[in-house]
Amino acid sequence: MISDIDVVIRLVLITLIAGLIGLEREYHSRPAGMRTNAMVGIGSTLMTLASIQTFALFPTAQNADPGRIAAQLVVGIGFIGAGVILRRGGRQVVGLTTAATMWVVCGLGIAIGMGLYVEALVACALVFATFFLLTPIVVKVRAIAPAKYAIPLEDDDDDEKDEEDD
C-alpha cells in the first residue's frame, strides 16, 4: 500500500513538472498550456496510483493487471492530442509538438505515479532540452530549406467539395 504522504508527493511533483512544461507552451502561445498539461499529468498520475492500489484494495482479484490502465492512458491521450493538431492555410499543419508534449506529460504522470522519480525527472530535463536546444536548430533548418518540410495534403478544392457534401 502506498502511504498517503507518498501519494501527495507524487501528485504535487507531477503538478509542478507538468505545469513547468505547460509554461513553456504558454510562453510560445501554443494550445494546451499550463492548466491542460497539469491536468493531463495529475490525471495520469492519479489513474496510475489507482491502478497500483488495486492489488491492496482487492487482494483476491485474480485478473487484476495494473498495466492495463497505463496502456489505456497512452491511447486516450493520443485521442486528446489529435484534437490539437490542426491544418491551417491549406498545407500547414500545426499542433504536432503540443500533441507530443501532452503525450510525454502523460508518460511522466505514469512514471511518477509508479514512483519512478529519477526516470521522470530525467525525461523532464530532456523535454526542456528539446524545447530550448533543438528549437533554434529547427528554425535555422526551416529557413534554409522550407519546401522540404511541406506536408503534402489534399488540394483545398477537394475540401470545399467535401464540405458541400456534408
JOCOR-V127001 format. One record per residue. PHI is phi in whole degrees, 0 to 359 (* if undefined). OMEGA is omega in whole degrees, -180 to 180 (none if undefined). Layout:
phi->(PHI | PHI)
omega->(OMEGA | OMEGA)
This chain:
phi->(* | 278 | 291 | 299 | 294 | 292 | 298 | 299 | 302 | 296 | 290 | 292 | 300 | 291 | 298 | 294 | 296 | 295 | 296 | 295 | 296 | 296 | 299 | 298 | 293 | 298 | 303 | 265 | 53 | 260 | 293 | 62 | 268 | 300 | 294 | 296 | 296 | 297 | 296 | 298 | 294 | 298 | 298 | 291 | 294 | 299 | 293 | 293 | 300 | 298 | 296 | 295 | 290 | 306 | 294 | 287 | 283 | 231 | 296 | 268 | 293 | 278 | 257 | 290 | 223 | 295 | 287 | 295 | 293 | 300 | 297 | 288 | 298 | 298 | 291 | 297 | 290 | 298 | 295 | 295 | 300 | 298 | 289 | 262 | 271 | 234 | 250 | 239 | 54 | 89 | 248 | 267 | 251 | 234 | 101 | 295 | 294 | 297 | 297 | 295 | 297 | 297 | 295 | 294 | 299 | 299 | 298 | 297 | 297 | 297 | 298 | 293 | 301 | 274 | 85 | 270 | 294 | 299 | 299 | 293 | 291 | 295 | 297 | 298 | 299 | 291 | 299 | 293 | 298 | 297 | 297 | 270 | 267 | 274 | 303 | 298 | 293 | 299 | 300 | 293 | 296 | 294 | 290 | 283 | 225 | 293 | 293 | 290 | 258 | 289 | 264 | 291 | 234 | 298 | 296 | 298 | 299 | 296 | 295 | 295 | 296 | 297 | 296 | 293 | 290 | 291)
omega->(179 | -178 | 179 | -180 | 178 | 176 | 179 | 180 | -178 | -179 | 177 | -180 | -180 | 177 | 179 | -178 | -179 | 178 | 177 | 177 | 178 | 178 | 177 | 179 | 177 | -178 | -180 | 178 | 178 | 175 | -180 | -179 | -173 | -176 | -179 | 180 | 177 | 180 | 178 | -179 | 180 | -179 | -178 | 177 | -180 | -180 | 177 | 177 | 178 | 180 | 180 | -178 | -179 | -178 | 179 | -177 | -177 | -175 | -179 | -179 | -176 | -174 | -180 | -179 | -177 | 179 | -178 | -180 | 179 | 179 | 180 | 175 | -179 | 179 | -178 | 180 | 173 | 177 | 178 | 180 | 179 | 179 | 180 | 177 | -175 | 174 | 180 | 171 | 175 | -171 | -178 | 177 | -179 | 176 | -178 | 179 | 178 | 178 | 179 | 178 | 178 | 179 | 178 | 178 | 176 | 177 | 176 | 178 | 178 | -179 | 180 | 177 | 179 | -180 | -180 | -173 | -178 | -180 | -179 | -180 | 176 | 178 | 178 | 177 | 178 | 175 | 180 | 175 | 178 | -180 | -170 | -178 | -177 | -178 | 179 | 178 | 179 | 180 | 180 | 180 | 180 | 178 | -179 | -174 | -176 | -176 | -179 | -178 | 178 | 178 | -179 | 178 | 178 | 178 | 179 | 179 | 179 | 179 | 179 | 177 | 179 | -180 | 178 | 180 | -177 | none)
